[in-house]
């Protein structure tokens, strides 16, 4: 089974991610494929030397982006490497695990049993974590086997056109505001669709993953992907199944972001590209032990020491602490449990 990892300029997290795979994924041969979009070459070389069996693929935007990330600056090009993701998904095994560089395994995971269950139950999607938020795995019925919980998604609307009208594109005459006032469009009902969709931390059946990107127009549009998931379910409902691991087997980090996008919080002054360059260099020089607090997130004391040592007025510990708090609050606000 292939394990695909989306990677962008955080080799310290990618190091932890890969180590956790080797520690926990058992009873099967697997390939780790890193899909990179701008991590400077010397960091990729270090990872390749440390993990000789990994395969690293670069996006079409790699060279342009790395000119900036190597300097701790935000690239002028902001294109997303969708074609790389889709191409490697097409080349992957029929079932593959999709991770991001800041996701790591925390429990033993039997890939052979997983694949057997996926085939037997015709699964198209297995969620590996949900941050303790049951709203993200809403279901009608459930049964457990081999540490997998198989479920029937409890979705408010299964008709794609109605879903589109209530939750997605249609918003003429401020209809969305009216639907919310009538309690037809509610946040919990919208979150139910994440029972059958996730950005990463998932086992996908190849055809399902590729279908989510229909009509993507070179943009990452979660609303469109949710709509495509409803279309796929409508067309194949009697032939497919969904599941999640009974326990969350992966975790994600809240110490940094790959970009500044969507993370510019009020009264917080920090540039994640400068932050990542600083932490990248510390990791490269063996000044950051990424497994020290494993399976918890990175050691904040180590990171603070790295920031203080840099003595850069544009990078302050107090601002990083505020950023982390704001980032976590973003998830806690809709029911996620952030340790």
C-alpha positions, 0 to 999 in steps of 0.5 A, spaced: 500 500 500 502 506 498 503 512 503 502 519 499 505 525 503 503 532 501 510 536 503 511 543 503 517 546 506 517 543 513 522 537 513 522 537 521 515 535 521 516 530 515 521 527 518 517 525 524 511 523 519 516 518 516 519 516 522 512 514 525 510 510 519 516 506 520 514 505 527 507 503 526 505 501 519 506 493 520 504 487 516 505 489 509 510 492 504 509 499 503 512 505 499 512 512 502 512 517 496 513 524 498 509 529 494 513 536 495 512 543 493 518 547 495 522 544 500 529 546 499 533 541 496 538 540 502 533 538 506 530 533 502 537 530 501 538 529 508 531 526 509 533 521 503 539 519 506 536 518 513 530 514 509 533 511 503 527 507 501 522 514 500 521 516 493 520 524 492 516 527 487 517 535 486 511 539 483 512 543 477 512 549 481 518 547 485 523 551 482 520 557 483 517 556 490 524 554 493 527 560 490 523 564 496 522 558 501 530 557 502 530 565 504 524 564 509 520 568 504 513 567 501 513 565 494 510 570 489 507 564 485 501 561 489 499 555 485 497 549 488 500 542 486 494 539 484 496 535 478 502 532 482 497 530 487 492 527 482 498 524 477 501 520 483 494 518 486 493 515 479 500 511 479 498 509 486 496 502 489 488 501 489 488 503 496 493 508 499 494 513 505 494 520 504 497 524 509 500 531 510 507 533 513 504 535 519 501 528 521 504 522 524 501 515 526 501 514 534 498 507 534 500 500 530 496 500 524 496 493 520 496 495 513 494 487 511 488 487 515 486 494 513 486 492 505 483 486 506 477 489 510 477 495 505 476 490 499 471 485 503 467 491 505 468 495 498 470 501 502 472 507 499 474 512 505 477 510 512 478 516 516 484 515 521 483 521 525 477 526 527 480 530 533 475 527 538 469 531 534 464 526 533 460 531 528 465 529 523 463 522 523 456 522 524 453 516 522 446 512 522 449 505 524 456 502 526 459 495 527 466 494 529 471 489 526 479 489 526 479 496 530 475 499 524 468 502 525 464 501 519 458 506 518 452 508 514 453 516 513 448 520 516 447 526 511 442 531 511 441 531 504 443 525 499 441 529 493 447 532 489 442 538 487 439 539 493 446 539 497 448 544 492 442 549 493 443 548 501 450 548 502 454 550 496 454 554 490 447 557 490 446 563 494 441 568 489 437 573 493 441 571 499 437 564 500 443 562 504 441 567 510 434 565 509 436 557 510 440 558 516 434 563 519 430 557 518 435 552 521 435 548 514 442 550 513 446 549 520 453 548 522 452 541 524 449 538 518 454 541 514 459 538 518 456 531 517 459 531 510 466 531 513 464 523 515 465 522 507 471 527 506 477 529 509 483 533 506 488 528 509 489 523 514 485 518 510 485 511 506 482 512 500 480 508 494 483 511 488 477 512 484 473 515 489 479 520 491 480 522 483 472 523 483 473 528 488 477 533 484 472 533 478 471 540 475 477 542 480 479 548 475 486 548 478 483 550 485 482 547 491 475 548 493 473 543 499 465 545 497 466 542 490 469 536 493 464 535 498 459 536 492 463 531 488 463 526 494 455 526 495 455 525 487 459 519 488 455 516 494 448 518 490 451 514 484 454 508 488 450 508 494 449 500 494 456 498 492 460 502 497 462 503 504 465 508 509 469 506 515 473 510 521 479 507 525 475 505 532 481 509 535 484 515 532 491 512 529 494 519 527 495 526 530 496 533 527 501 538 529 499 545 531 506 548 532 506 551 525 503 552 518 506 551 511 503 558 509 501 564 511 494 563 508 488 563 513 493 564 519 493 571 519 490 572 526 488 579 529 493 582 533 498 576 532 505 578 528 509 572 525 511 570 518 510 562 518 515 562 512 521 566 516 519 561 522 519 555 518 526 557 515 529 558 522 526 551 525 528 548 518 535 550 519 535 548 527 533 541 524 538 541 519 543 542 524 541 537 529 538 542 534 531 540 534 529 533 536 522 532 532 521 525 536 522 528 543 515 529 545 512 524 541 506 522 540 505 529 542 506 535 538 513 538 538 517 540 544 515 547 545 521 549 549 525 547 544 522 551 539 522 557 543 530 556 544 531 556 537 527 562 536 530 566 542 537 564 539 535 567 532 535 574 535 531 576 530 526 582 531 521 579 526 520 573 530 518 573 537 516 567 542 510 571 544 508 572 537 509 565 536 505 563 542 499 567 540 499 564 533 499 557 536 493 559 541 489 562 535 490 556 531 488 551 536 482 556 537 480 555 530 479 548 531 476 548 538 471 553 536 467 547 532 468 542 537 475 539 536 479 536 542 486 539 542 491 536 547 
